[in-house]
């Protein structure tokens, strides 16, 4: 595996974790903790976006 493949897998895993966190915030927790889970999930999406942008440059 080269660096681009590792970044692609990291992006894919972070998208899955982000979706899981957003789903937890939306369906499991109805109080303030749900907002926290959802915001952390959006943060995972932002980091995955950066990993995807770095794929051809590293």
C-alpha positions in Angstrom: 0.0 0.0 0.0 1.3 3.4 -0.9 0.6 6.7 0.8 -2.4 7.5 -1.4 -4.1 4.2 -0.6 -3.6 4.8 3.1 -5.1 8.2 2.8 -8.1 6.8 0.9 -8.7 4.2 3.5 -8.4 6.8 6.3 -10.9 9.0 4.5 -13.4 6.1 4.1 -13.1 5.0 7.7 -13.5 8.6 9.0 -16.6 9.0 6.8 -18.1 5.9 8.4 -17.3 7.0 11.9 -18.7 10.5 11.2 -21.9 9.0 9.9 -22.1 6.8 13.0 -21.6 9.7 15.3 -24.3 11.8 13.5 -26.7 8.9 13.6 -26.0 8.5 17.4 -26.7 12.2 17.9 -29.9 12.1 15.8 -31.5 8.8 16.9 -30.0 7.8 20.3 -29.6 10.9 22.4 -32.4 13.5 22.6 -30.7 16.0 24.9 -27.6 18.2 24.6 -25.3 15.2 24.2 -26.9 14.6 20.8 -25.8 18.0 19.6 -22.2 17.1 20.7 -22.2 13.8 18.9 -23.5 15.4 15.7 -20.9 18.2 15.8 -18.1 15.8 16.4 -19.4 13.8 13.4 -19.3 16.9 11.2 -15.7 17.5 12.4 -14.9 14.0 11.3 -16.3 14.9 7.8 -14.0 18.0 7.8 -10.9 16.0 8.6 -11.9 13.3 6.0 -12.2 16.1 3.4 -8.7 17.3 4.2 -7.4 13.7 3.9 -9.1 13.5 0.5 -7.6 16.7 -0.6 -4.1 15.5 0.4 -4.4 12.3 -1.5 -2.5 13.4 -4.6 -0.1 15.8 -3.0 1.7 13.8 -0.3 
